Amino acid sequence: MSLVMPPPDPATLARRAEIVAAMRAIVPGEGVIDALEALRPYESDALTAYAQVPLLVVLPETVEQVAAVLRWCHENRVKVVPRGAGTSLSGGALPLADGVLLGMARFNRVLDIDYADRVAVVQPGVTNLAITRAVEDAGFYYAPDPSSQIACTIGGNVAENSGGVHCLKYGLTTNNVLGVELVTIEGEVVRLGGRGLEPAGLDLLGVIVGSEGLLGVVTEVTVRILPRPETAKALLIGFPDVESAGVCVAQIIAAGIIPAGMEMMDKPAINAAEAFVNAGYPLDVEALLIVELDGPGAECGHLTGEVEAIARAHGAVSVQASRDDAERALFWAGRKAAFPAAGRISPDYYCMDGTIPRRRLPEVLTRMKALSEQYGLGVINVFHAGDGNLHPLILYDANQPGQLERAEAFGADILKLCVEVGGVLTGEHGVGVEKRDLMHTMFSETDLAQQQRVKCAFDPELLLNPGKMFPELHRCAELGRMHVHRGQVPFPELPRF
Ligand SMILES: Cc1cc2nc3c(=O)[nH]c(=O)nc-3n(C[C@H](O)[C@H](O)[C@H](O)COP(=O)(O)OP(=O)(O)OC[C@H]3O[C@@H](n4cnc5c(N)ncnc54)[C@H](O)[C@@H]3O)c2cc1C
């Protein structure tokens, strides 16, 4: 593997017994894990190509314990990696050999549900799907729905700004989180945002959502809950080629229709998902669109007709509408199981996550096919077509020498291609370690230094999740240094202290 992580600090490794004892004093009982065989399950997240046994695992149960752990680690210069369910696909929760892995799984309670304000207050270890489960009897749901929603936690969703098939219409995590409680590395407990849509002051909540565990540990989340739409219908639309499916996606949006979800699968993905779930997908097409329309019955019926007409006009060879909610759920089940389905046809797969302008879709898919031939590795395409967020799954076998390295190089080329056509390195899986070394393809040194200044404002000793997101971490003092050129102080009119 080509990933290089910050070298472990020998002094921290030598103090392991002392650190374990200090953590046990804060989190009693079974909340501290230090035996090697019990640490192994934590050695990687869903980016399983990379693994590292952590120094130890701490599983706090209260905010006071989280604050005390972070305060002790700060005072003793010990690194900390926060972890939810460990489903990150970018290696965000990859442990460090000299770092405490702070597991938030025991924070698993729904604290408050307020239907009048349409909010739910939950602990960060509550799974994404459990929020919907907690409010569905009252006709509500939590909109962002990562395919991993049965397992991933809302704390992880906040840290990664996660998306899902319904984010095209209802927004990503950042559009559905109203407030968080956060513990800083110094052990201070702060509240950002609240229950309203527009909190006072600087938008620090916006800084925290998507900060990948680098700025603080989230200990409570307030999310918007929405009333279930009156009707929802999903269409399975088959195309003879991916190009016409791509054009159809652009035309639906251009017609002013924002479907609740609009996903595309190519032939290998259709075949894999159908064999796994029996969702009723057509097997004689090259590309499949799943388009969901929702809203009041009359609106939903009208839009369904409009989408079908656009699809037929752009070469669709089959259109099948869900007859009831069970069938609609089945259509989505195939899509949501596409990743595990890929696991049945290849020993390993590497899931990429880049975003491109929708209109460049056909060209990018063609170039990806050429890259697949160049690297000699298969690729399956499943993606959030409505928002241009690609998830190519590169198929490889880690037991074959050189295949992981080829998969990594192939993946890097795909992400560079996304940036080249005007897109971005990530859509929803985060940077983590996976895209860290590609940040230069998108950001200049100045951009990266500015981003790191934000990190330094929260964590000046660089103890929280180091080695992730930034290709190299500069000492904060360097970044804060004022550049005086030929005796000219910048902004001389400003008072200096
Ligand atoms: C099969 C599969 C399908 C997936 N589908 C999607 C999808 O459709 N959309 C999508 O966006 N993602 C998807 N993912 C990726 C993943 O599920 C999300 O990134 C998810 O939000 C991670 O949540 P987690 O609880 O597992 O977090 P972890 O993997 O444990 O951690 C992820 C990051 O969050 C940080 N973190 C975790 N908890 C906290 C906390 N309390 N405070 C501060 N930082 C914290 C960690 O340090 C790490 O950087 C998928 C993953 C898999 C395996």
The ligand as an ORCA input file, in Angstrom:
! r2SCAN-3c Opt
* xyz 0 1
  C     -21.901      0.023      2.212
  C     -21.670      1.498      2.472
  C     -22.479      2.429      1.861
  C     -22.282      3.802      2.092
  N     -23.122      4.698      1.511
  C     -22.964      6.011      1.744
  C     -23.844      6.967      1.145
  O     -24.785      6.629      0.433
  N     -23.615      8.271      1.397
  C     -22.601      8.692      2.215
  O     -22.444      9.896      2.401
  N     -21.754      7.814      2.794
  C     -21.913      6.494      2.594
  N     -21.053      5.593      3.181
  C     -19.931      6.090      4.019
  C     -20.203      6.166      5.544
  O     -21.260      5.315      5.921
  C     -20.486      7.599      5.988
  O     -19.343      8.405      5.793
  C     -20.911      7.714      7.469
  O     -21.319      9.020      7.766
  C     -19.835      7.314      8.468
  O     -20.462      7.194      9.729
  P     -19.800      6.307     10.883
  O     -20.649      6.426     12.094
  O     -19.545      4.948     10.415
  O     -18.450      7.117     11.116
  P     -16.954      6.562     11.191
  O     -16.626      5.783      9.970
  O     -16.722      5.896     12.484
  O     -16.151      7.934     11.186
  C     -16.197      8.768     10.066
  C     -15.529     10.107     10.408
  O     -16.304     10.766     11.378
  C     -15.523     11.102     12.528
  N     -16.447     10.971     13.660
  C     -17.258      9.926     13.944
  N     -18.001     10.200     15.016
  C     -17.664     11.460     15.429
  C     -18.082     12.323     16.483
  N     -19.026     11.949     17.363
  N     -17.506     13.543     16.588
  C     -16.559     13.946     15.714
  N     -16.124     13.171     14.695
  C     -16.681     11.952     14.550
  C     -14.363     10.124     12.492
  O     -13.215     10.648     13.129
  C     -14.143      9.965     10.995
  O     -13.341     11.014     10.522
  C     -21.229      4.227      2.964
  C     -20.425      3.272      3.577
  C     -20.629      1.930      3.338
  C     -19.744      0.939      4.024
*
